[in-house]
């Protein structure tokens, strides 16, 4: 648990049953939102009126499969990626080569198609047409239309297997008759693919030819219409040698004729890409395998004489291997292409080939950072440069868009798929610091793809990246929360990175934005891979746990002195007497003890004596695998969740009594109610417990829920559906005030706290109620329900000592028979 969080709170104030102020719950999800990179959200104080406050930005999409970009009439490049989107089914995107701006235009969702493998075309009606390999009504792919002006997507056809074919992998072509022609890689009468015609005006489909094996199997390429009016294409398999053919289709007579059988050696085999017709009237293409080196070939086919001529043998390291795309003819008559592998580094090459002299020149070796596995095609944009994509590599191994200048022979990466310059995929939670700003971390993204620290202004709705983790030096992959210590600095940890790649403990100054790494976790001495957060105990020390490392490699409990920058391992988890592999954080309860959980136990740790006592052992019935932290509610009980176990092995909510040491299962998660809570609970000002679960619910992407500790009633408040967020992980909610223009002085009319701000000791004067005759009670606590002061005896004037608490903002709640009053206390 983050411990003594410093939170700016103005809670609901009810005076004579009149509402003066309201609060909102804030949180984050790991995925979902506009860019599938997570969201910051808020709800009202009861978990309703859900609002996405910000979607983390990421270049959503990736791993384009055998795709060429489309230079459209508007000057933009359009393409598809097989990965990405809220539904992880791929996206259709636009890239502006002038401004280098990427815009996701459409997300495939399964029913409207998924996993596009081919390219787009722009038809005579200026609409874009394409196909997906999967998805649709039969999960066999779809044919669709997309309007780049209105951004309207219309599924036009569901492929169905026998009747219409299935799993198209190429692109459509518009012939001179205005019809669209394409192929599918399977389906049809023989299950080996079909050639079809689609009328974009009448939306009518006509299967024109069934591949049967002898004339080819599994066409994975696009068709090309040659000067003779015929359509030419290739199949990946089939034919006399069962390794592919070149075929010709006559759109007038609907006649398909096999023209050439690939033979492996010497002429190549297994063609993936498409043919092009060059200025000399010849068709040129590539085969992925075969040839003298079995690394693929470049070939020429004469449509007039039906003569096939191998022009070049790829040779692996020297000049590439496995070309999967098509060639592009430059204005000087030379051909440019890509290989998916080979070259000096083995990640593929970009090359030039002169069809007149058969001279081959390797122009670029892909090196993973600038892309890996370029399995598509090059296209020429209006600026005269060539553009292409790679399937993998780049900063996130999701592929890149690159440009190539044929005049300067320079290849440049222009975009990393999956890139998130300001951070994405938050695993932890928000916290509010004494400056009123929200702070948090993302696990991924940033300048170094290692996560960031960010600030969010809840009033102005402004997000600001404050620091980029860099992996080796400053840590990477933060999973927990930030906390503000009584010295005003924020402290946090990362799971990986640092000198030993075991994570770091760091300090961040919200005033100067200064970052200082304070500790490198080192496996044995002080543990490794902390998933949770730090907390500050009443002795002013910071306490935390690591998931691994220590003497038994099962994690440790440690103490960090922020004044002296000294870290001391206090406990090695051993798997037997005190548990193992903790994922959460610690809580200091009202009895002064620290409480926490490991993968199989709930334990108590005495910071004064360093004595650790196992208090409860989880099992399959009572829940297993608690991954968050405990909270202490106003009833004095500790509450938490497990991500597994219980009645249907989906996790539970449990209650632990620190007095009797009794642990009681209170609720079983299961499917529509949500599954696998990896986060923690909070107690809001309405007395309810709120939490998030990582899975399940109506959409299978997690839920936000409310639990009443008095009535043991569970209520699902929100289903995550991708658009509003998805898969909240290692996270919890916080509660902050909703701005409503109420003057601060109005809040002090019922309760006066002074001095305020204070260095610790405050005088509380109650002016609205006869507290001595109204069954009054007073509590000071933070938003996680951590009680720092409680008294059932209230007088018109009383004194509270907060000297041992962290600097920051706490809230004081006075409850009487006439109502309740909440006021804030600022400690500095």
CORVENWO-V450968 format. One record per pair of residues at least 12 apart in sequence whose ideal C-beta (glycine too) atoms are under 6 Angstrom apart, sorted by the first residue. I is the first residue (numbers start at 0). GAP is how many residues later the second one is. Records with the same first field share a line. If there is no record, write none. Layout:
I: GAP / GAP
//
This chain:
0: 534 / 584 / 585 / 586 / 628
1: 479 / 481 / 531 / 533
2: 480 / 532 / 533
3: 532 / 801 / 802
4: 426 / 478 / 777
5: 427 / 428 / 478 / 802
6: 425 / 776 / 802
7: 424 / 428 / 801
8: 802
9: 727
10: 12 / 674 / 800 / 811
11: 673
12: 808 / 809
13: 805 / 806
14: 735 / 804
20: 721
21: 23 / 716
22: 22 / 662 / 712 / 714
23: 18 / 20 / 714
24: 18 / 708 / 710
25: 16 / 404 / 708
26: 14 / 706
27: 12 / 398 / 703
28: 696 / 697 / 699
29: 395 / 697 / 699
30: 695 / 696
31: 690 / 693 / 694
32: 22 / 692
33: 21
34: 20 / 22 / 23 / 25
35: 24 / 49 / 50
36: 19 / 21 / 383 / 387
37: 18 / 386 / 387 / 388
38: 13 / 16 / 686
39: 13 / 14
40: 12 / 684
44: 641
46: 643 / 659 / 670
49: 668
51: 672
53: 409
55: 368
57: 362 / 366
58: 43 / 358 / 360
59: 24 / 44
60: 20 / 23 / 30 / 32 / 356
61: 19 / 21 / 22 / 336 / 337 / 355 / 356
62: 19 / 20 / 328 / 335 / 336
63: 17 / 325 / 335
64: 17 / 52
65: 51 / 258 / 309 / 310
66: 12 / 13 / 52 / 309
67: 51 / 308 / 309 / 311
68: 310 / 318
69: 50
70: 308 / 310
71: 50
74: 307
75: 18 / 20
76: 18 / 310
77: 16 / 42
78: 14
79: 12 / 36
81: 33
84: 22
85: 21 / 636
86: 22 / 23
88: 19 / 20 / 21 / 25
89: 18 / 24 / 25 / 26
90: 13 / 16
91: 13 / 14
92: 12
96: 284 / 286
99: 314
101: 313
104: 46
105: 47
109: 25
111: 43
112: 19 / 22 / 23 / 29
113: 18 / 20 / 21
114: 18 / 19
115: 16
116: 16 / 52
117: 13 / 51 / 52 / 53
118: 52
120: 50 / 51
122: 51 / 77
126: 18 / 20
127: 18
128: 16 / 43
129: 14
130: 12 / 37
132: 34 / 36
135: 22
136: 21
137: 20 / 22
139: 19 / 21 / 26 / 27
140: 18 / 26 / 27
141: 13 / 16
142: 13 / 14
143: 12
155: 47
156: 48
160: 26
164: 19 / 22 / 23 / 29
165: 18 / 20 / 21
166: 17 / 18 / 19
167: 16
168: 16 / 51
169: 13 / 51 / 52
170: 51
172: 50
174: 50 / 76
178: 18 / 20
179: 18 / 20
180: 16 / 42 / 50
181: 14
182: 12 / 36
184: 33 / 35
187: 22
188: 21
189: 20 / 22
191: 19 / 21 / 25
192: 18 / 25 / 26
193: 13 / 16
194: 13 / 14 / 54
195: 12
207: 46
208: 47
212: 25
214: 43
215: 19 / 22 / 23 / 29 / 31
216: 18 / 20 / 21
217: 17 / 18 / 19
218: 14 / 16
219: 16 / 52
220: 12 / 13 / 52 / 53
221: 52
223: 51
225: 51 / 77
227: 75
229: 18 / 20
230: 18
231: 16 / 43 / 51
232: 14
233: 12 / 37
235: 34
238: 22
239: 21
240: 20 / 22
242: 19 / 21 / 26 / 27
243: 18 / 25 / 26 / 27
244: 13 / 16
245: 13 / 14 / 55
246: 12
258: 47
259: 48
263: 26
265: 26
266: 43
267: 19 / 22 / 23 / 29
268: 18 / 20 / 21
269: 18 / 19
270: 16
271: 16 / 52
272: 13 / 52 / 53
273: 52
275: 50 / 51
277: 51
278: 54
281: 18 / 20
282: 18 / 20
283: 16 / 43
284: 14
285: 12 / 37
287: 34 / 36
290: 22
291: 21
292: 20 / 22
294: 19 / 20 / 21 / 26
295: 18 / 26 / 27
296: 13 / 16
297: 13 / 14 / 55
298: 12
310: 47
311: 48
315: 26
318: 43
319: 19 / 22 / 23 / 29
320: 18 / 20 / 21
321: 17 / 18 / 19
322: 16
323: 16 / 51
324: 13 / 51 / 52
325: 51
327: 50
329: 76
333: 18 / 20
334: 18 / 20
335: 16 / 42
336: 14
337: 12 / 36
339: 33 / 35
342: 22
343: 21
344: 20 / 22
346: 19 / 21 / 25
347: 18 / 25 / 26
348: 13 / 16
349: 13 / 14 / 61
350: 12
362: 46
363: 47
367: 25
369: 43
370: 19 / 22 / 23 / 29 / 31
371: 18 / 20 / 21
372: 17 / 18 / 19
373: 16
374: 16
375: 13
384: 18 / 20
385: 18
386: 16
387: 14
388: 12
393: 22
394: 21 / 24 / 54
395: 20 / 22
397: 19 / 20
398: 18
399: 13 / 16
400: 13 / 14
419: 25
421: 43
422: 19 / 22 / 23 / 29 / 31
423: 18 / 20 / 21
424: 17 / 18 / 19
425: 16
426: 16 / 52 / 302 / 303
427: 13 / 52 / 53 / 302
428: 52 / 302 / 303
429: 304
430: 50 / 51
431: 304
432: 51 / 77
433: 374
434: 75
436: 18 / 20
437: 18 / 20
438: 16 / 43
439: 14
440: 12 / 37
442: 34
445: 22
446: 21
447: 20 / 22 / 23
449: 19 / 20 / 21 / 26
450: 18 / 26 / 27
451: 13 / 16
452: 13 / 14 / 55
453: 12
458: 280
465: 47
466: 48
470: 26
473: 43
474: 19 / 22 / 23 / 29
475: 18 / 20 / 21
476: 17 / 18 / 19
477: 16
478: 16 / 52 / 251
479: 13 / 52 / 53
480: 52
482: 51
483: 324
484: 51 / 77
485: 320 / 321
486: 75
488: 18 / 20
489: 18 / 20
490: 16 / 43
491: 14
492: 12 / 37
494: 34
497: 22
498: 21
499: 20 / 22
501: 19 / 21 / 26
502: 18 / 26 / 27
503: 13 / 16
504: 13 / 14
505: 12
517: 47
518: 48
522: 26
525: 32 / 41 / 43
526: 19 / 22 / 23 / 29
527: 18 / 20 / 21
528: 17 / 18 / 19
529: 16
530: 16 / 52
531: 13 / 52 / 53
532: 52
534: 51
535: 270
536: 51 / 70
537: 266
538: 68
540: 18 / 20
541: 18 / 20
542: 16 / 43
543: 14
544: 12 / 37
546: 34 / 36
549: 22
550: 21
551: 20 / 22
553: 19 / 21 / 26 / 27
554: 18 / 26 / 27
555: 13 / 16
556: 13 / 14
557: 12
569: 40
570: 41
577: 25 / 34 / 36
578: 19 / 21 / 22
579: 18 / 19
580: 18
581: 16
582: 44
583: 13 / 44 / 45
584: 44
586: 42 / 43
588: 43 / 69
589: 197
592: 13
593: 13
594: 35
596: 29
598: 26
599: 18
600: 13 / 16
601: 13 / 14
602: 12
614: 46
615: 47
619: 25
621: 43
622: 19 / 22 / 23 / 29 / 31
623: 18 / 20 / 21
624: 17 / 18 / 19
625: 14 / 16
626: 16 / 51
627: 51 / 52
628: 51
630: 50 / 153 / 154
631: 153 / 154 / 155
632: 50 / 76 / 152
636: 18 / 20
637: 18
638: 16 / 42
639: 14
640: 12 / 36
642: 33 / 34 / 35
645: 22
646: 21
647: 22
649: 19 / 20 / 25
650: 18 / 25 / 26
651: 13 / 16
652: 13 / 14 / 54
665: 46
666: 47
670: 25
672: 43
673: 19 / 22 / 23 / 29
674: 20 / 21
675: 18 / 19
676: 16
677: 16 / 51 / 52
678: 13 / 52 / 53
679: 52
681: 50 / 51 / 102
682: 102
683: 51
687: 18 / 20
688: 18 / 20
689: 16 / 43
690: 14
691: 12 / 36 / 39
693: 33 / 35
696: 22
697: 21
698: 20 / 22
700: 19 / 21 / 25 / 26
701: 18 / 25 / 26
702: 13 / 16
703: 13 / 14
704: 12
733: 49
734: 48
746: 76
749: 18 / 71
750: 15 / 63 / 70 / 72
751: 13
752: 70 / 72
755: 70
756: 69 / 71
757: 69
759: 42 / 43
760: 40
761: 38
762: 36
763: 34
764: 32
765: 30
768: 47 / 49
770: 23
773: 42 / 43
774: 42
775: 18 / 40
776: 15 / 38
777: 13 / 16 / 36
778: 34
779: 30 / 32
787: 17
801: 25
806: 20 / 21
808: 15 / 17
809: 15
810: 13
811: 13
//
